[in-house]
Structure formats: structure tokens, C-alpha cells
Amino acid sequence: MNIAPDPTVTVEHLRKARLCSRNTHQWFIRHGLDYMRFLNHGYPASVLEGTGDALGKLVADIARKDAAGEEED
């Protein structure tokens, strides 16, 4: 199986994590990331993991599982 080494995290991954957009928007601001860019294009999983924050790690993990074709728990 061919897995993208750095999949793109999108708003769909936030939905799968059951995160609300208001808090997520604030999270992006707090970490110096452009929320509108995220909504329009996503961010590489490594960028969100690089924040060191649990939310970033969570959605990056969901994106990686999606890229690998794995089911969510």
C-alpha cells in the first residue's frame, strides 16, 4: 500500500475529530496558522504536528489513517 508521507489535513478531518469550528479557528490563530488557508487548501500533517499540541496531533493522525485507508476507532 502506498501511503502519502505527509497527507493534507482538511476540514473533513476536523469534522471526523468532532471539533467545533469556533474553537478550531482560535487554535489556528494561537499557533500562527492561517485559518482561511486551511479551509481552502488544508495544511500538511507535519505542520499541525509541529505545533506540539494535542489537537494538531489528533487531526494529523486522522489524516494519516485516511491516507492509509484505515478505519477510525
C-alpha distances in whole Angstrom, upper triangle without the diagonal:
4,6,10,12,15,14,18,20,22,25,23,21,25,26,23,24,28,29,32,33,36,35,32,34,36,33,32,36,36,33,34,32,32,32,32,30,27,28,28,25,23,23,20,19,21,24,24,23,26,28,28,29,28,27,25,23,23,21,19,17,17,16,13,12,13,10,7,9,11,15,18,20
4,7,9,12,12,15,18,20,23,21,20,24,25,22,24,27,29,31,31,35,34,30,32,34,31,30,33,34,31,32,29,30,29,30,27,25,26,25,22,21,20,17,17,18,21,22,21,23,26,27,27,26,26,23,22,22,20,17,17,17,14,12,12,12,9,8,10,13,16,19,21
4,6,9,8,12,14,17,20,19,17,20,22,20,21,24,25,28,28,31,30,27,29,31,28,26,30,30,27,28,25,26,26,27,24,22,23,23,20,18,17,14,13,14,18,18,17,20,23,23,24,23,22,20,18,18,17,14,13,13,11,8,9,9,6,5,9,11,14,16,19
4,5,5,9,12,14,18,17,16,19,21,19,20,24,24,27,26,29,28,25,26,28,25,24,27,28,24,25,22,23,23,24,21,19,20,20,16,15,14,10,10,12,15,16,15,17,20,21,22,22,21,18,17,17,15,12,12,13,10,8,10,10,6,8,11,13,16,17,21
4,6,10,12,16,19,19,17,20,22,20,21,24,24,27,27,29,28,24,26,28,24,23,26,26,23,24,21,22,23,24,21,19,21,21,18,15,13,10,9,9,13,14,13,15,18,19,20,20,20,16,15,16,15,11,12,14,11,8,11,12,9,10,13,15,18,19,21
4,7,9,13,16,16,14,17,19,18,19,22,21,24,23,26,24,21,22,24,21,19,22,23,19,20,17,19,19,20,17,15,18,18,14,12,10,6,6,6,9,11,11,12,15,16,17,18,17,14,13,14,13,9,11,12,9,8,11,12,9,11,14,16,18,18,21
4,6,9,13,13,11,14,16,15,16,19,19,22,21,24,23,19,21,23,20,18,22,23,20,20,17,18,18,18,16,13,15,15,12,10,8,6,6,8,10,11,12,14,16,17,18,18,16,13,13,13,11,8,10,10,6,6,9,9,7,10,12,14,16,16,19
4,6,10,11,9,12,14,14,15,18,17,19,18,21,20,17,18,20,18,16,19,20,18,18,14,15,14,15,12,10,12,12,8,6,5,4,6,9,10,10,12,14,15,17,17,17,15,12,13,13,10,8,11,10,7,9,12,10,9,12,14,16,17,17,20
4,7,8,6,8,11,11,12,14,13,15,14,17,17,13,14,17,15,13,17,18,15,16,13,13,12,13,12,8,10,11,9,5,5,6,6,9,9,8,10,13,14,16,15,14,12,9,11,10,7,6,9,8,6,9,11,10,10,13,15,15,16,15,18
4,5,5,7,9,10,11,13,12,14,12,16,16,12,13,16,15,13,16,18,17,17,13,13,11,11,10,7,7,8,7,5,7,9,9,13,12,11,14,16,16,18,17,16,13,12,13,12,9,9,12,10,8,11,13,11,12,15,16,17,17,16,19
4,5,5,6,9,10,11,10,10,9,13,13,10,11,14,13,12,16,18,17,17,14,13,10,11,11,8,6,9,9,7,10,12,12,16,15,13,16,18,17,19,17,17,13,12,15,13,9,11,14,11,10,14,15,13,15,18,18,18,18,16,19
4,5,5,6,9,10,10,12,11,15,15,13,14,18,16,16,19,21,20,21,18,17,14,14,14,11,10,12,12,10,12,14,13,17,17,15,17,20,20,21,19,18,14,14,15,13,10,12,13,10,9,13,13,10,13,16,15,15,14,13,16
4,5,5,6,9,9,12,12,15,15,12,14,17,15,15,18,19,18,20,17,17,14,16,15,11,11,14,13,10,11,12,11,14,14,12,14,17,17,18,16,14,11,11,12,9,6,8,9,6,6,10,10,9,11,14,14,13,13,11,14
4,5,5,6,6,8,8,12,11,8,11,14,12,12,16,17,16,18,15,15,12,14,15,11,10,14,14,11,12,14,12,15,15,12,14,17,16,17,14,13,9,10,11,9,6,10,11,9,9,13,13,12,15,17,17,17,15,13,15
4,5,5,6,8,9,12,13,11,13,16,15,15,19,20,20,21,19,18,15,16,17,13,12,15,16,13,15,17,15,19,19,16,17,21,20,20,18,16,12,13,15,12,9,13,13,10,11,15,14,13,16,18,17,17,15,12,14
4,5,8,11,12,16,15,13,16,19,17,18,21,22,21,23,20,21,18,19,19,16,15,17,17,15,16,17,15,18,19,16,17,20,20,20,18,15,12,13,14,10,8,11,11,8,10,13,11,10,14,16,14,13,11,9,11
4,6,9,11,14,13,11,15,16,14,16,19,19,19,21,19,20,17,19,19,16,16,19,18,15,16,17,14,17,17,14,15,18,17,17,14,12,9,11,11,7,7,10,10,8,10,13,12,12,16,17,16,15,13,10,11
4,7,10,12,11,11,14,16,15,16,19,20,20,22,20,20,17,19,20,17,16,19,20,17,18,20,17,20,20,17,18,21,20,20,17,14,11,13,14,11,10,14,14,11,14,17,16,15,19,20,19,18,16,12,13
4,7,9,8,7,10,12,11,13,16,16,16,19,17,17,14,16,18,15,14,18,18,15,16,18,16,19,18,15,16,19,17,18,14,12,9,11,13,10,10,13,14,12,14,17,17,17,20,22,22,20,18,15,16
4,6,6,6,9,10,11,13,15,16,17,19,17,17,13,15,17,15,13,17,19,16,18,20,19,21,20,17,19,21,19,20,16,15,12,14,16,14,13,16,18,16,17,21,21,20,23,25,25,24,22,19,20
4,6,5,6,9,10,10,12,14,15,16,14,14,10,12,14,12,10,14,16,14,16,19,18,21,19,16,19,21,18,20,17,16,13,14,17,15,13,16,19,17,17,21,22,21,23,26,25,25,23,21,22
4,5,5,7,9,10,11,13,15,16,15,14,11,13,16,14,13,16,18,17,18,21,21,23,20,17,20,21,19,20,17,17,14,15,19,17,16,19,21,20,21,24,25,24,26,29,29,28,27,24,25
4,5,5,6,9,10,10,12,14,14,14,11,14,17,14,14,18,19,17,17,20,19,21,18,15,18,19,16,17,14,14,11,13,16,15,14,17,19,18,19,22,23,23,25,28,28,27,26,22,23
4,5,5,6,9,10,11,12,11,11,9,12,13,11,11,15,16,13,14,16,15,17,15,12,15,16,14,15,12,12,9,10,13,12,11,14,16,16,16,19,21,20,22,25,25,24,23,20,22
4,5,5,6,9,10,11,9,9,6,9,11,10,10,13,15,13,14,17,17,19,16,13,16,17,15,17,14,15,12,13,16,16,14,16,19,18,18,22,23,23,24,27,28,27,26,24,25
4,5,5,6,9,10,10,10,9,12,14,13,14,17,18,16,16,19,18,19,16,14,17,17,14,16,13,15,12,13,16,16,16,18,20,20,21,23,25,25,27,29,30,29,29,26,27
4,5,5,6,9,9,10,9,13,14,12,13,17,17,15,14,16,15,16,13,11,13,14,10,12,10,11,9,9,13,13,13,14,17,17,18,20,22,23,24,26,27,27,26,23,24
4,5,5,6,5,7,6,10,10,9,11,14,14,12,11,14,14,14,11,9,12,13,10,13,11,13,10,10,13,14,13,14,17,18,17,20,22,22,23,26,27,27,26,24,25
4,5,5,6,7,7,11,12,11,13,16,17,15,14,17,17,17,14,13,15,15,12,15,13,16,13,13,17,18,17,18,21,21,21,23,26,26,26,29,31,30,30,28,29
4,6,8,10,11,14,15,14,16,19,19,17,16,18,17,17,14,12,14,13,10,12,11,14,12,12,15,17,16,18,21,21,21,24,26,26,27,30,31,31,30,28,29
4,6,9,10,14,14,13,15,18,17,15,13,15,14,14,10,9,11,10,7,10,9,12,11,10,13,15,15,15,18,20,19,21,24,24,25,27,29,28,29,26,27
4,7,9,12,12,12,15,17,16,15,13,15,15,15,11,11,14,12,10,13,13,16,14,13,16,18,17,17,21,22,21,23,26,26,26,29,30,30,31,29,30
4,6,9,8,8,11,13,12,11,9,12,13,13,9,9,12,11,10,14,13,16,13,11,15,17,15,15,19,19,18,20,23,23,23,26,27,28,28,26,28
4,6,5,6,9,10,10,10,10,13,15,15,12,12,15,15,13,17,16,18,16,14,18,19,16,17,20,20,19,21,24,23,23,27,28,29,29,27,29
4,5,5,6,9,10,9,10,13,15,16,13,12,16,16,14,18,16,18,14,13,17,17,15,16,19,19,17,20,23,22,22,26,26,27,27,25,27
4,5,5,6,8,9,11,15,17,18,15,15,19,19,18,21,20,21,18,16,20,20,17,18,21,20,19,22,24,22,23,26,27,28,28,26,29
4,5,5,6,7,8,12,14,16,13,13,17,17,17,20,19,21,18,16,19,19,16,16,20,19,17,20,22,21,21,24,25,27,27,26,28
4,5,5,4,6,10,11,14,11,11,14,15,15,18,17,18,14,13,16,16,13,13,17,16,14,17,19,18,18,21,22,23,24,22,25
4,6,6,9,13,14,17,15,14,17,19,18,21,19,20,16,15,18,17,14,15,18,17,15,18,20,18,19,22,23,24,23,22,25
4,6,10,13,15,18,16,16,19,20,20,23,22,23,19,18,20,20,16,17,20,19,16,19,21,19,19,23,23,25,25,24,27
4,7,10,12,15,13,14,17,18,18,21,21,22,19,16,19,19,15,15,18,17,14,17,19,17,16,20,21,23,23,23,26
4,7,9,12,10,10,13,15,15,18,17,18,15,12,15,15,11,11,14,13,11,14,16,14,14,18,19,20,21,20,23
4,6,8,7,7,10,11,12,15,15,16,14,11,13,14,11,9,13,13,10,13,16,15,14,17,19,20,21,20,23
4,5,5,7,9,10,12,14,15,16,14,11,12,13,11,8,11,12,9,10,14,13,12,15,17,18,20,19,22
4,5,5,6,8,10,12,12,13,11,8,8,10,8,5,8,9,7,8,11,12,11,13,16,16,18,17,19
4,5,5,6,9,10,12,13,13,9,9,12,11,7,10,12,11,10,14,15,14,16,19,19,21,20,22
4,5,5,7,10,11,13,12,8,10,12,11,9,12,14,12,13,17,17,16,19,21,22,23,22,24
4,5,6,8,8,9,8,5,7,9,8,7,10,12,11,12,15,16,16,18,20,20,21,19,21
4,5,6,7,8,8,5,5,8,9,6,9,12,11,11,14,16,16,17,20,19,20,19,20
4,5,8,10,11,8,8,12,12,10,13,15,15,15,18,19,19,21,23,23,24,22,24
4,5,9,9,7,8,12,12,11,14,16,16,17,19,21,21,23,25,24,25,23,24
4,7,9,7,7,11,12,11,13,16,16,17,19,21,21,23,25,24,24,22,23
4,6,5,6,9,10,11,12,15,16,17,19,20,21,23,25,23,23,20,21
4,5,5,6,9,10,10,12,14,15,16,18,20,21,22,21,20,17,17
4,5,5,6,8,10,11,12,14,15,17,18,20,21,20,19,16,17
4,5,6,6,9,10,11,12,14,15,16,18,20,19,19,17,18
4,6,5,6,9,10,10,12,14,15,16,18,17,17,15,16
4,5,5,6,9,10,11,13,14,15,17,15,15,12,12
4,5,5,6,9,10,10,12,14,15,14,14,12,13
4,5,5,6,9,10,10,12,14,14,14,13,15
4,5,5,6,9,10,11,12,11,12,10,12
4,5,5,6,9,10,10,9,9,7,10
4,5,5,6,9,10,10,11,10,13
4,5,5,6,9,9,11,11,13
4,5,5,6,5,7,7,10
4,5,5,6,7,8,12
4,5,8,10,12,15
4,6,9,11,14
4,7,10,13
4,7,9
4,7
4
